[in-house]
Amino acid sequence: MNNLREVLQHGRLVVVCGSGGVGKTTMSASLGAFAAHAYQRRVLVLTVDPARRLADALGLESFGNAVVEVDQRLLMHNDMVPAGSMYAAMIDTKASWDELITRCAPNAEVCEKVLTNKLYKNLTERFVNSHDYIAMERLYEAQQSSKYDLVIVDTPPSRNALDVLDAPKRMKEFFASRLLRLLTSQAQSRLFSLAAKPFFIVADRILGARFLSDITEFFTLFRTMEEGFVARANEVEAVLKHQDTSFIVVTTLEPAPLRESDFLIDELRNRSFHLGSVIANRVTPAGLLRDVEDSLGSLQQAIQDPLFVQAVVGATESLEPSAEQVARVVNAVAQGSELAVKQGKVDLDRLHRLGQHCNEAGAQLYVCAVAETELKSASDLVAIGDSVEPA
């Protein structure tokens, strides 16, 4: 499914990627709100870093690990209340890891030892890469749930999104690594434990009490969950490449975001993920650009006409500017309009090149002209989603 409307109407999982600052999180929520409104679907939007105003627009006090439902009345658009529903959640790394360990641990004793291990706490609370795998875990759980018809996942900015998508593969590689085998086999060897005891004592004095002991214990316990983690990693990879899963790249037409979108398009294709759509956000409509260009031509001609200047002076009742002042102001307006037209033409050229890249990648290019500054309520999200159209 390359048609965006078909994806929102019939798809099961949408993964949204893009560089920071292009409106990716807002677009994810907007597509979700529109799908709930237009196609009566039960939509869950999972985000990694929601803006405060997005929570305000959805009528939520805050985002958290627990899924919350958006009030249907807030999703009204064109005086219609949606028959579908929208849910939202932020991925809480620590809470999600705890749930995962509880499920994968072979017994309650192992579960308790892992959850109380100091290294485990540091890994889940401080290390970014621990977030990558858990994001895929939450994605999989939501996609498998019968509670939702469509799951939309807002990934971290650009190349970090690839880290998230590669997390299942890295998890499998970790369990097959020599490092893990070395750590766990050494812990299981009584001869090694006796020989290494002096080293552990010195290392603990330098690195902190029980530091190496915590490491060894953690990875020994972690390896007991290998079967469950590897099986789940395989399942997540299968879901990401399923025909009902579609990837969307969001960008603006500034040079830096465009370079990142080009990179993402190629990398998603190299990984055999299905890139259905690319959305160029905050694009000046071509029709508006033509209107500005026509008005600019008329204004430039009028500036040269003394009768026009006199008419402007005559139209000002409280102020009596001189003809020179009027000409100066009108010229400034004309120059600003001319710059806007030039930039619009540059953007159209960039949009054309992006469209060519999309064609090569088998994706469809869409544009959205609604500015994020207009986001005040959930109904605005529906309007933004509705405004996304083929380029």
C-alpha positions in Angstrom: 0.0 0.0 0.0 1.7 3.2 -1.2 -1.4 5.4 -1.1 -1.4 7.2 2.3 -5.2 7.2 2.6 -5.3 3.4 2.0 -2.5 2.9 4.6 -4.5 4.9 7.2 -7.7 3.1 6.3 -6.4 -0.5 6.1 -2.9 -0.6 7.4 -1.9 -2.1 10.8 1.4 -0.3 11.6 2.9 3.0 10.5 6.4 4.0 11.4 7.2 7.7 11.0 10.8 8.8 10.6 12.5 12.2 9.9 15.0 14.7 11.2 14.3 16.9 14.3 12.3 20.0 13.9 10.3 19.0 10.8 7.0 18.4 12.6 7.4 14.6 12.7 5.7 14.1 16.1 2.8 16.5 15.2 2.4 14.7 11.9 2.2 11.3 13.6 -0.5 12.6 15.9 -2.3 14.3 13.0 -2.4 11.2 10.8 -3.7 9.2 13.8 -6.4 11.8 14.6 -7.5 11.9 11.0 -7.6 8.1 10.7 -9.8 7.9 13.8 -12.1 10.6 12.5 -12.3 9.7 8.8 -12.1 5.9 8.9 -13.6 5.1 12.3 -10.5 3.3 13.4 -9.1 2.7 16.9 -5.7 4.4 16.6 -2.8 4.3 19.0 0.0 6.9 18.6 3.2 6.0 20.4 5.7 8.8 20.7 9.2 9.1 22.1 9.3 12.8 22.9 5.9 14.6 22.8 5.9 18.4 22.9 3.9 20.0 25.7 1.5 21.7 23.3 0.7 18.4 21.7 -0.4 17.0 25.0 -2.4 20.3 25.5 -4.0 19.9 22.1 -5.0 16.3 22.9 -6.5 17.4 26.2 -4.0 15.3 28.2 -2.3 16.5 31.4 0.8 14.6 30.4 2.1 11.7 28.3 3.3 8.6 30.1 4.0 4.9 29.7 0.3 4.1 30.2 -2.0 4.4 27.3 -4.7 7.1 27.6 -7.7 7.8 25.4 -8.3 11.1 23.8 -11.8 12.6 24.4 -13.8 12.0 21.2 -15.4 15.4 21.5 -12.0 17.0 21.0 -11.6 15.3 17.7 -14.6 17.0 16.1 -13.9 18.3 12.6 -16.4 19.9 10.2 -19.0 19.6 13.0 -18.7 15.8 13.0 -17.7 13.7 16.0 -15.5 10.7 14.9 -16.9 7.2 15.3 -13.4 6.0 15.8 -11.1 6.5 18.8 -7.6 7.8 19.4 -5.1 6.7 22.1 -1.7 8.0 23.0 1.3 7.0 25.0 5.0 7.9 25.5 7.5 5.1 25.7 8.9 5.0 29.3 12.1 3.1 29.0 12.5 2.0 32.7 8.9 0.9 33.2 8.8 -1.0 29.8 12.1 -2.8 30.6 10.7 -3.9 34.0 7.6 -5.3 32.3 9.8 -7.1 29.7 12.1 -8.7 32.3 9.1 -9.8 34.3 7.6 -11.5 31.3 10.9 -13.1 30.0 12.4 -14.3 33.3 12.3 -18.1 33.8 11.1 -17.7 37.4 10.4 -15.1 40.1 13.8 -15.5 41.7 15.7 -14.6 38.5 13.3 -11.7 37.8 13.9 -10.2 41.3 17.7 -10.5 41.0 17.7 -8.7 37.6 15.4 -5.9 38.7 17.5 -5.2 41.8 20.9 -5.5 40.0 22.7 -2.2 40.0 24.0 -2.6 36.5 20.5 -3.3 35.2 19.2 0.0 36.8 22.0 2.0 35.2 21.5 0.4 31.8 17.8 1.0 31.7 17.8 4.5 33.2 21.0 6.1 31.6 21.9 4.4 28.4 20.2 5.6 25.2 20.5 2.2 23.4 18.4 0.5 26.0 15.6 2.8 24.7 16.0 1.5 21.1 15.1 -2.1 21.9 12.3 -1.2 24.2 10.7 1.1 21.6 10.5 -1.9 19.2 9.1 -4.0 22.1 6.3 -1.5 22.7 5.7 -1.3 19.0 5.3 -5.0 18.7 3.0 -5.3 21.8 0.7 -2.6 20.5 0.6 -4.0 16.9 -0.3 -7.5 18.2 -3.0 -6.2 20.5 -6.6 -6.5 19.4 -7.4 -3.2 21.2 -6.1 -1.1 18.2 -6.8 -1.2 14.5 -3.8 1.0 13.6 -0.6 1.8 15.5 1.4 4.9 14.5 5.0 5.1 16.0 6.9 8.3 16.1 10.6 7.4 16.1 13.6 9.5 17.3 15.1 12.0 14.9 16.7 10.7 11.7 19.7 8.4 12.2 18.6 7.5 15.7 15.5 6.1 14.1 17.7 3.6 12.3 19.2 2.6 15.7 15.7 1.8 16.9 14.9 -0.2 13.8 18.2 -2.1 14.0 17.7 -2.9 17.7 16.2 -6.4 17.3 19.1 -7.4 15.1 21.6 -6.0 17.6 19.9 -7.9 20.4 20.3 -11.2 18.6 23.9 -10.4 17.8 24.5 -9.6 21.5 23.3 -13.0 22.6 25.5 -14.7 20.0 28.6 -12.5 20.9 31.9 -13.9 22.3 31.7 -11.2 25.0 28.5 -12.6 26.6 29.8 -16.2 26.3 33.1 -15.1 28.0 31.4 -13.3 30.9 28.9 -16.1 31.6 31.3 -19.0 31.1 33.8 -17.4 33.5 31.1 -16.9 36.1 30.2 -20.6 35.8 33.7 -21.9 36.2 34.7 -22.5 39.8 38.4 -22.7 38.9 38.2 -19.3 37.2 36.3 -17.8 40.1 39.1 -18.8 42.5 41.9 -17.6 40.2 40.1 -14.3 39.5 39.2 -13.5 43.1 42.2 -11.2 43.7 41.5 -9.4 40.5 37.8 -8.8 41.5 38.9 -7.4 44.9 41.3 -4.9 43.3 38.8 -4.0 40.5 36.0 -3.5 43.0 38.3 -1.1 45.0 38.9 0.9 41.9 35.5 0.8 40.2 33.3 0.6 43.3 32.0 -2.1 45.5 30.8 -5.2 43.7 31.0 -3.5 40.3 32.5 -6.5 38.5 30.3 -8.9 40.5 27.2 -7.0 39.5 28.3 -7.1 35.8 28.9 -10.9 35.9 25.7 -11.6 37.8 23.7 -9.4 35.5 24.9 -11.0 32.2 24.6 -14.5 33.7 21.0 -13.8 34.6 20.4 -12.0 31.3 21.5 -15.1 29.4 18.8 -17.2 31.0 16.3 -15.1 29.1 18.1 -15.5 25.7 15.4 -17.7 24.2 12.6 -15.3 24.9 14.6 -12.2 23.7 15.8 -13.8 20.5 12.3 -15.2 19.7 10.8 -11.7 20.3 13.5 -10.0 18.2 12.7 -12.3 15.3 9.0 -11.5 15.7 9.6 -7.8 15.8 11.7 -8.0 12.6 9.0 -9.9 10.9 6.4 -7.3 11.9 8.5 -4.4 10.6 8.7 -6.1 7.2 5.1 -7.3 7.0 3.0 -6.1 4.1 0.6 -4.3 6.6 3.5 -2.2 7.9 4.3 1.1 6.1 7.1 3.6 6.7 6.7 7.3 6.3 9.5 9.9 6.1 8.6 13.5 7.1 10.7 16.4 6.0 10.7 20.1 5.2 12.3 21.7 2.2 15.3 23.2 4.0 18.6 21.8 2.8 19.6 19.9 6.1 16.3 18.1 6.5 16.2 17.2 2.8 19.7 15.6 3.1 18.5 13.6 6.1 15.3 12.5 4.3 17.4 11.4 1.3 19.6 9.4 3.6 16.5 7.8 5.3 14.9 6.9 2.0 18.0 5.1 0.9 18.6 3.3 4.2 15.0 2.1 4.6 15.2 0.8 1.1 18.5 -0.9 1.8 17.0 -2.6 4.9 14.0 -3.9 2.8 11.5 -1.9 4.8 8.4 -0.8 2.9 8.6 3.0 2.4 5.1 4.0 1.3 5.1 7.8 1.6 7.3 10.8 2.0 5.6 13.9 3.4 7.0 17.4 2.7 5.8 19.5 5.6 5.1 23.3 5.7 5.2 23.7 1.9 3.9 26.9 0.3 0.9 25.9 -2.0 1.8 26.3 -5.7 -1.5 28.1 -6.2 -0.7 30.7 -3.5 2.7 31.2 -5.0 1.2 32.0 -8.4 -1.3 34.4 -6.8 1.6 36.2 -5.0 3.6 36.4 -8.2 0.7 37.8 -10.1 0.0 40.4 -7.3 3.7 41.3 -7.2 3.6 42.1 -11.0 0.6 44.3 -10.5 2.1 46.1 -7.5 5.4 46.8 -9.3 3.5 48.4 -12.1 1.3 50.4 -9.8 4.4 51.8 -7.9 5.4 53.6 -11.2 2.0 55.3 -11.5 1.7 58.7 -9.8 -2.1 58.4 -9.6 -1.7 55.2 -7.6 0.6 56.9 -5.1 -1.8 59.9 -4.8 -4.7 57.5 -4.3 -2.8 55.8 -1.4 -2.1 59.2 0.2 -5.7 60.2 -0.2 -6.9 57.0 1.4 -5.1 57.8 4.7 -7.3 59.9 6.9 -5.4 60.3 10.1 -1.9 60.3 8.6 -0.7 62.3 5.7 2.5 60.6 4.5 4.4 62.1 1.6 4.4 60.5 -1.8 8.0 59.4 -1.1 7.1 57.7 2.1 4.3 55.8 0.4 6.6 54.8 -2.4 9.2 53.6 0.1 6.7 51.4 2.0 5.2 50.0 -1.1 8.6 49.2 -2.4 9.5 47.4 0.8 6.3 45.3 0.4 7.2 44.5 -3.2 10.7 43.5 -2.2 9.4 41.2 0.5 6.9 39.6 -1.9 9.7 39.2 -4.5 11.9 37.3 -2.0 8.9 35.1 -1.1 8.4 34.3 -4.7 12.0 33.5 -5.3 12.1 31.2 -2.2 8.9 29.6 -3.3 10.5 28.7 -6.7 13.5 27.3 -4.9 11.2 25.1 -2.8 9.3 23.9 -5.9 12.6 22.9 -7.4 13.6 21.0 -4.2 10.2 19.4 -4.1 10.6 18.2 -7.7 14.0 16.6 -6.9 12.5 15.0 -3.8 9.7 13.6 -6.0 12.2 12.1 -8.3 14.0 10.4 -5.4 10.6 9.1 -4.2 9.8 7.6 -7.6 13.2 5.8 -7.6 12.4 4.4 -4.2 8.9 3.4 -5.1 7.3 5.8 -2.6 4.7 8.5 -3.1 5.3 12.1 -2.3 2.8 14.1 -0.3 2.7 17.8 0.8 1.3 19.5 3.9 0.9 23.3 3.9 -0.7 23.7 7.4 1.7 25.4 9.8 2.3 23.8 13.2 1.7 27.2 14.8 -2.0 26.6 14.1 -2.1 23.6 16.5 -4.4 24.6 19.4 -6.7 21.6 19.7 -7.2 18.0 18.7 -9.5 19.1 15.9 -6.6 21.0 14.4 -4.7 17.7 14.3 -7.5 16.2 12.3 -7.4 19.2 9.9 -3.6 18.8 9.4 -4.0 15.1 8.7 -6.8 16.0 6.2 -4.7 18.6 4.4 -1.9 16.1 3.5 -2.3 15.6 -0.3 -0.3 14.1 -3.2 2.4 16.5 -4.5 
